[in-house]
Amino acid sequence: MHTPLVSVGIPFLNCHKCLMDSIRSIFAQTFQDWELILVDDGSTDGSAAVAQSIDDPRVRLLPPDGMNKGLASRLNQIARAARGEFIARMDADDLCHPERLATQLGFFNNQPGVDVVGTSSYILDEHRRPLQKLIVRETHEEIFKDRFRFVSVAHPTVMARSRWFRRFPYKETLSATEDYELWLRSGNSSVFANVLKPLYFKDDLLFFSFAKYARTKLAGTKVMRAYHAPELGKLNYLAYAARQYRQIALCAVYAVLGLSHLLVRRRYQALAPQESLEANEALDTVRKTRVPIRSKK
């Protein structure tokens, strides 16, 4: 049995329309020593049939159980099943830049003391063309500088050694903040870094959900209370929690007015013309990539 260097893990739930494009972006990688692990989290829209249709021995669909266990559980399942030395995360409704795996692996080779490497991201518009960018911080110290508010890591962009994911499993009781809790729990005994170049394409503008946003903010207060309330002090913690509630209220107003997309865009930076050109060229490469499909009998 071939042992790949990288295991790419995609958990999916009702992503019939976009799953194949996400898979296509892995086939488009300049680095090809990978396996792709797909995990169905209880889809009811035919997403599993998309995964089953791929005819390539590097693609594995883990046996479905028909249950909706949540992202944290499925990511732990991927970590247990991975054969590669490294595991790369991605979401089923996003796309990877063709150079993503090669660049992150190169980073590990140049800085072997690093445990987790993420990247910056492009943000797609309603036509799935690059509109803006999310630039993350580069060094461990910068990434955790404002840990009382956020950790500067884009969760679906991360790559880490498989043994790191097994040493630090996600807490499966959490929803919406499993990544933030993991960063806080592992940050003092791990080294994080980011590639500043955007190597990931996100559909944040298309799939923004106020309900999910509110759940994430509320869950974040619980994680903060568990890890940093003593360090912050009671008054500072209450101020932090109040700020979270204010942000939820503001987002609710924007949602009622149908202006959520404006609030989302405030998080990101504009693209320079050359950046837009390069991003579109990368997307075109992905879209022209062939994925082998099983013939129908």
Secondary structure by P-SEA (a helix, b strand, c coil): cccccbbbbbbbccccccaaaaaaaaaacccccbbbbbbbcccccaaaaaaaacccccccccccccccccaaaaaaaaaaaccccbbbbbccccccccaaaaaaaaaaaacccccbbbbbbbbbcccccccbbbbbbccccccccccccccccccccccccaaaaaaccccccccccaaaaaaaaccccbbbbbcccccbbbcccccccaaaaaaaaaaaaaaaaacccccccaaaaaaaaaaaaaaaaaaaaaaaaccaaaaaaccbbbbcaaaaaaaaaaaaaaaabbbbbcccc
